[in-house]
Amino acid sequence: MADEKTIAFVLYPGCTILDLVGPLQVLSMFSAMRPEFRVTVVAEELAICDTDTPLHVRADRTFADVPAPDVVVVPGGGTPTLRAAIHEPLLAYLRGVAPGADLVASVCTGSLILGAAGLLEGRRATTHWAVLDVLAEFGATPVGERWVQDGPVLTAAGVSAGIDMALHLVEELAGAEVARTVQFGIEYDPEPPHGGLEWSEAPRALYATVAEQWLQEGLGTHPLAERLAARLNGSAG
């Protein structure tokens, strides 16, 4: 198809599966409605990857197979995401495809990978609330919103926010009516059993400890570890 556009979801070992499959489901339904948009999952190699659940998954194409996607979406996670943020083949892929892409997106801590690739410099961005201030270390302006678009960079907050971001992306690509149709298709009308989140009640001390563990285990002695830890400790204090 001459006018085909490719939406590539990046897979790496240990990512948070809902970060990936939430927006993937949205965009896959969109693709079924608009076949000129091809959805694919790319990875460094076609090996079975673990996730942060017992589920194992595999990409359908490699980085080399998709050298010029129109949209790229990077999921987040915990310790494995920090490892991915210093994995040069992944960073090189993102740096290589970003200039030609219409949008580069992330979910949750996937924005740390975008930051490590140098794609957040001078931009507003968001991520999981527990590590939001860390984005400043990559030259970004942290914004505590569900999703944030700054030029060709689109970032979502934690996990489930990826669905919101993906519906916004559908609207960007095909309009509000199509996005609304997709929303009906996935019956996305959240009514959480414990109501909305009161951010003043967030367990910040607990998550600061968890995030510090992610940094220690994911980055080890890498120079980035000390810089991000300083940002994290500053926000925790």
C-alpha positions, 0 to 999 in steps of 0.5 A, spaced: 500 500 500 503 506 497 500 510 503 501 505 508 503 508 515 507 504 520 506 504 528 511 501 531 511 498 538 518 497 542 518 491 546 524 489 550 525 484 556 521 485 562 517 491 560 510 492 563 505 489 559 499 493 560 504 499 558 505 495 551 498 492 550 493 497 552 495 502 547 497 496 542 489 494 543 487 501 541 491 502 535 490 495 533 483 496 533 484 503 529 488 499 524 482 494 523 478 500 521 483 504 517 488 498 514 493 504 511 495 504 518 500 498 519 501 496 527 507 492 528 511 490 534 519 491 534 525 488 538 532 488 537 531 480 535 525 476 534 526 472 541 521 471 546 521 476 552 519 476 559 515 481 562 513 484 569 508 478 569 508 471 568 506 472 560 512 472 555 511 475 548 515 476 542 515 481 537 513 480 529 519 484 526 526 487 528 529 494 529 532 492 522 526 490 519 522 497 520 527 503 519 522 508 518 516 508 522 511 513 522 509 513 529 514 509 535 511 507 542 516 505 548 513 502 554 515 503 561 517 498 567 521 498 573 528 495 573 528 492 566 526 499 563 532 502 567 537 497 563 533 498 557 535 506 558 542 504 557 542 499 552 545 502 546 542 498 540 535 500 543 537 508 544 541 508 537 534 505 534 530 511 537 535 516 535 535 513 528 528 513 527 525 519 531 527 525 526 523 521 520 517 520 525 511 524 525 510 522 533 515 518 538 511 516 544 512 513 551 508 510 556 510 511 564 517 510 565 518 509 557 519 516 557 526 515 561 528 511 555 526 517 550 530 521 555 536 517 555 536 517 547 536 525 547 529 526 545 526 530 551 531 536 551 527 542 551 520 539 551 514 538 556 513 531 558 510 526 563 511 519 566 509 515 572 508 520 578 513 516 582 519 518 578 516 525 575 522 529 577 527 525 574 525 527 567 529 534 569 535 530 568 534 529 561 533 536 559 525 536 560 520 540 563 516 535 568 508 535 567 504 532 572 498 530 567 495 524 564 499 525 557 503 531 554 504 532 547 510 537 545 511 537 538 512 530 535 513 527 542 507 524 546 508 522 553 503 518 558 503 517 565 503 511 569 501 504 565 493 505 564 494 512 562 497 509 555 490 507 553 488 515 554 494 517 550 493 512 545 486 514 544 489 521 543 493 519 538 488 516 534 484 523 534 491 526 531 491 521 526 484 520 524 479 525 528 475 525 534 469 521 531 474 515 529 477 515 536 470 515 539 468 509 535 475 506 538 473 507 545 466 504 544 470 498 541 474 497 547 469 499 552 473 504 555 469 507 560 473 507 567 469 506 574 475 504 578 472 500 585 475 505 589 474 511 586 479 516 583 486 517 586 487 522 591 494 524 589 495 527 596 494 520 599 499 517 594 504 512 598 510 517 596 515 514 601 514 507 599 514 508 591 521 513 593 524 506 595 521 502 590 524 507 585 531 507 588 531 500 587 529 500 580 535 505 579 540 501 583 538 494 580 537 497 573 543 502 572 548 499 577 555 503 577 553 507 570 554 514 571 546 516 570 545 512 576 548 517 581 544 523 577 537 520 577 538 518 584 540 525 586 533 528 582 529 522 586 532 524 592 531 531 591 523 530 590 522 525 595 525 530 600 
